[in-house]
Amino acid sequence: YYGAGEKENLKRAVAKSYVLTAILSIIVLVLSEVTVQQVLQFLHTPENVIGLSLMYIRMVFAGIPIIAAYNIFAAILRALGNSRSPLIVAAFINVGLDLLFVAVFGWGVLGAAIATVIAQGFSAAYCLSVLRHIPDVRLTREDFHQQPAMSLRLLKLAAPLAIQNVIISVGGLTVQYVV
C-alpha cells in the first residue's frame, strides 16, 4: 500500500498488523510457557543446566509481546525505507545491558535474558516514536475498526513467512537434539 500510494489502506494495514501481532504474541507466549519444559527434556538438556535454561527461556518468553512489538514496529519502518536505526538501537542497548547485568551486577544467565527483553522494549519504544512522526502511518481510532478482509489478507501474506520461521526453528532444534 505504501508503494501504491494508498495511504488509507496503508494505515488500516498497519493498524491490523498491530492487532494481529498483539493477539499472536499472547498465543505464542502461552504456548511457549506451557511447552518449554517438555522441549528442553526432548532436547536432552543436561540436568546441570536445565534450571538455568528454564530461567533464561522463561524470561525471554515473558518478553514475547515486547519482542513482537519491536519486530512489527521495525518491520514497518523497514517497509518505509528505514532499515538501520531499529537494529542499531537494539544491538547497542542489548550489548550494554548484557555487560552491565552480567559483568557488573553478576546476574549471569538471568541478566542476559533481562537485558534482551529490556533492549527490545527500548527499541520498540524508539521505533514507535519514529513511526508516530511519519504522517502516512499516524493512526486514528477509525483505522482499527473491524475489517475481516484486511485481516485475512494480512494473515495470508504472513503465513509463508511464519511457516518458514517454524521450519527454521524446528531445524535448529533438530540440530541441537542431534548434537
C-alpha positions as CSV (number, residue, x, y, z in Angstrom):
1,Y,0.0,0.0,0.0
2,Y,2.9,2.4,0.7
3,G,4.4,1.8,-2.8
4,A,1.0,2.2,-4.4
5,G,0.3,5.4,-2.6
6,E,-2.8,4.0,-0.9
7,K,-2.4,5.9,2.4
8,E,-5.8,4.9,3.9
9,N,-5.2,1.2,3.2
10,L,-1.7,1.6,4.5
11,K,-2.9,2.9,7.8
12,R,-5.5,0.2,8.1
13,A,-3.0,-2.5,7.3
14,V,-0.6,-1.1,9.9
15,A,-3.4,-1.0,12.5
16,K,-4.5,-4.5,11.7
17,S,-0.8,-5.7,11.9
18,Y,-0.6,-4.2,15.4
19,V,-3.7,-6.0,16.5
20,L,-2.8,-9.3,14.9
21,T,0.7,-9.1,16.3
22,A,-0.6,-8.5,19.8
23,I,-3.1,-11.4,19.6
24,L,-0.5,-13.8,18.1
25,S,2.2,-12.8,20.6
26,I,-0.1,-13.7,23.5
27,I,-0.9,-17.1,22.0
28,V,2.8,-17.8,21.4
29,L,3.6,-16.6,24.9
30,V,1.1,-19.1,26.5
31,L,2.1,-22.0,24.2
32,S,5.8,-21.3,24.9
33,E,5.5,-21.2,28.6
34,V,3.4,-24.4,28.6
35,T,5.7,-26.4,26.4
36,V,9.2,-25.2,27.4
37,Q,9.9,-27.9,30.0
38,Q,9.0,-30.7,27.5
39,V,11.1,-29.2,24.7
40,L,14.2,-28.9,26.9
41,Q,13.6,-32.5,28.0
42,F,13.2,-33.6,24.4
43,L,16.5,-31.9,23.6
44,H,18.1,-33.9,26.4
45,T,19.3,-30.7,28.1
46,P,21.8,-31.8,30.8
47,E,20.5,-31.8,34.4
48,N,23.2,-29.4,35.5
49,V,22.0,-26.6,33.1
50,I,18.3,-27.3,32.8
51,G,17.4,-24.9,35.7
52,L,19.4,-22.1,34.1
53,S,18.0,-22.9,30.7
54,L,14.4,-22.7,32.0
55,M,15.1,-19.5,33.8
56,Y,16.6,-17.9,30.6
57,I,14.0,-19.1,28.2
58,R,11.1,-18.3,30.5
59,M,12.3,-14.7,30.9
60,V,12.7,-14.3,27.2
61,F,9.3,-15.9,26.6
62,A,7.8,-13.5,29.1
63,G,9.1,-10.7,26.8
64,I,7.4,-12.2,23.7
65,P,4.8,-9.4,23.5
66,I,7.7,-6.8,23.8
67,I,9.8,-8.5,21.2
68,A,6.8,-8.9,18.9
69,A,6.1,-5.1,19.3
70,Y,9.7,-4.4,18.4
71,N,9.5,-6.7,15.4
72,I,6.3,-5.2,14.0
73,F,7.4,-1.6,14.5
74,A,10.8,-2.3,13.0
75,A,9.2,-4.2,10.1
76,I,7.0,-1.2,9.3
77,L,10.0,1.1,9.5
78,R,11.9,-1.2,7.1
79,A,8.9,-1.2,4.7
80,L,9.0,2.6,4.7
81,G,12.7,2.6,4.0
82,N,14.3,2.9,7.4
83,S,16.2,-0.3,7.9
84,R,19.2,0.7,10.0
85,S,18.1,2.6,13.1
86,P,15.9,0.0,14.8
87,L,18.7,-2.6,14.6
88,I,21.4,-0.3,15.8
89,V,19.4,0.8,18.8
90,A,18.5,-2.8,19.8
91,A,22.1,-4.0,19.3
92,F,23.8,-1.3,21.3
93,I,21.3,-1.4,24.2
94,N,21.5,-5.2,24.4
95,V,25.3,-5.3,24.5
96,G,25.5,-2.5,27.0
97,L,22.9,-4.1,29.3
98,D,24.5,-7.6,28.9
99,L,27.8,-6.1,30.1
100,L,26.1,-4.3,33.0
101,F,23.8,-7.1,34.2
102,V,26.3,-10.0,33.7
103,A,29.7,-8.5,34.3
104,V,29.0,-5.7,36.8
105,F,25.9,-7.0,38.7
106,G,26.8,-10.7,38.3
107,W,23.3,-11.7,37.3
108,G,24.5,-14.4,34.9
109,V,22.1,-16.1,32.6
110,L,19.1,-14.3,34.1
111,G,20.8,-10.9,33.5
112,A,21.4,-11.8,29.8
113,A,17.7,-12.6,29.4
114,I,16.6,-9.5,31.2
115,A,19.0,-7.4,29.0
116,T,17.5,-8.9,25.9
117,V,13.9,-8.1,26.9
118,I,14.8,-4.6,28.1
119,A,16.7,-3.8,24.9
120,Q,13.8,-5.0,22.8
121,G,11.5,-2.8,24.9
122,F,13.6,0.3,24.4
123,S,13.9,-0.4,20.7
124,A,10.2,-0.9,20.4
125,A,9.6,2.4,22.1
126,Y,12.1,4.1,19.9
127,C,10.6,2.6,16.7
128,L,7.1,3.6,17.9
129,S,8.2,7.2,18.5
130,V,9.7,7.3,15.0
131,L,6.5,5.9,13.5
132,R,4.4,8.5,15.3
133,H,6.3,11.2,13.4
134,I,5.5,9.7,10.0
135,P,2.2,11.1,8.7
136,D,1.5,8.2,6.4
137,V,1.3,5.8,9.4
138,R,-0.1,8.1,12.1
139,L,-3.1,6.1,13.2
140,T,-6.5,7.1,14.4
141,R,-9.2,5.1,16.2
142,E,-11.0,4.6,12.8
143,D,-8.0,2.7,11.4
144,F,-8.6,0.0,14.0
145,H,-12.2,-0.7,13.0
146,Q,-13.1,-4.3,12.1
147,Q,-12.2,-5.2,8.6
148,P,-12.1,-9.0,8.3
149,A,-11.0,-8.9,4.7
150,M,-7.9,-6.9,5.6
151,S,-7.0,-9.2,8.5
152,L,-7.4,-12.3,6.2
153,R,-5.2,-10.7,3.6
154,L,-2.5,-9.9,6.1
155,L,-2.7,-13.4,7.5
156,K,-2.4,-14.9,4.0
157,L,0.7,-12.7,3.4
158,A,2.3,-13.7,6.7
159,A,1.6,-17.4,6.5
160,P,4.6,-18.3,4.2
161,L,7.0,-16.4,6.4
162,A,5.5,-17.9,9.6
163,I,5.9,-21.4,8.0
164,Q,9.5,-20.6,7.0
165,N,10.3,-19.5,10.6
166,V,8.8,-22.6,12.1
167,I,10.8,-24.8,9.8
168,I,14.0,-22.9,10.6
169,S,13.2,-23.2,14.3
170,V,12.4,-26.9,14.2
171,G,15.5,-27.4,12.1
172,G,17.6,-25.6,14.8
173,L,16.0,-27.8,17.5
174,T,16.7,-30.9,15.4
175,V,20.4,-30.0,15.0
176,Q,20.5,-29.3,18.8
177,Y,19.0,-32.6,19.5
178,V,21.4,-34.5,17.3
179,V,24.4,-32.6,18.7
